[in-house]
Amino acid sequence: MNDFGWFLLLFAWPPFGLWSALVAIAIFRDHSATPLFPRWAAYLSLWNTTLLVPGGLIAFFKVGPFAWNGVIAFYVPLTVFFVWLVAITVVMLRATTRARLSEAMAA
């Protein structure tokens, strides 16, 4: 049960990878004259999805850079995810502010 609990904690990359991939798809599908998000945010989301995948290697390695506490399987995905999360939050706040300003000017 201890190992099962750790796997649930450390194998969180599939839902977060799917989340960032869906964000990228949504940004790429926005073909309006003034898109809500910049295209670089979609590329950042795809980069995040790609760099989260090595987190799945923890099942096959006990020591080294691909282990659960290794650089490639833990620290790189963790760092990239939080950089992505901060960037998407900033982009979302700017988009919300821009939408409110355009609503206020239209009214």
N, C-alpha and C positions, 0 to 999 in steps of 0.2 A: 504494500500500500504506500510505503514511503516513496518508492521509485515511481509509482503511478502519479502521486501528487507532484513530484518534481517534473515529470514529463508533461503534465497538464500546464504547469507553470512555464516551462521552457519551450514547449512546442506551441507557443502562441503565435508563431509567425504565419501560419496559413490564413487565419482570419484577417490579420493586419495586412498581409500581402494582398489578399482579395480586396480589402477596403481601399488600399492605395491604387490598385489596378482599376477599380471601378471609378474612382475619382478621376484618374487619367482618361478613361473612356468618356466620362461625362464632359470633361473639359474639351477633349478633341471633337466631340459631337456638337459643340456650341458653335454654330455658324452665323451668329447674329453679327450685325455691323459693329457693335461694341460688346465683345464677349465679356462675360462676368469675371472669368479668371484669365490671367495671361497664360500663353502656351508653355512657358517655361515651367509652370507649376505642374503641367501634365507630364513633361519630361522628367521632372524631379520625382513625381509619383511613380513613374515607370522605373526609374533608377532605384527608388526605395524598394519596390517590389522585387527587383532583381537581387539587391543586396540582402534581402531578408531570407532568401532561399538557403544560403549556407547554414542557417540556424537548424535546418533539418538534419545536419550531419552529426549532431550530438548523439544520435542513437548508435552510431557506428564507431565512435572514437571515445576512449576513456581519458587519454592524456594528449597534450599537444594543442596546436592552434584550432583544431576542429572539435575539441572536447567541449563540454557544457560551459566551462569557464575559459575557453580559449579565445584568442583575439578574433579569429575569423568567424567563429560560430556564435559568439556571444557579444563581444564588445563592438564589433563593426556593425552588426544589425541593430544593436541598441542605440548606438550613436546616430546612425543614419535615420532610424525611425524618429528619434526626437528632433533631429534637424528638420525632417519632413513635417513633423507635427507642428513645430513652431512656424515654419514657412507657410503651411496651409492655414494656420490660425491667423497669421498676419494678412495673408491674401484675402481670407474670408472677411476679416474686419474691414479691410479697405473696400471690398465689394459691397458690404453692407452700408458703409458710410456713403459710397458713391450712389447707391440705390436710394438712400434716404434723401440725399441732396437733389437728385433728379426728380423725385416725388414732390419735394418741397417747391422746386421751381415750376413744376407742371401745375401745381395747385394754385 
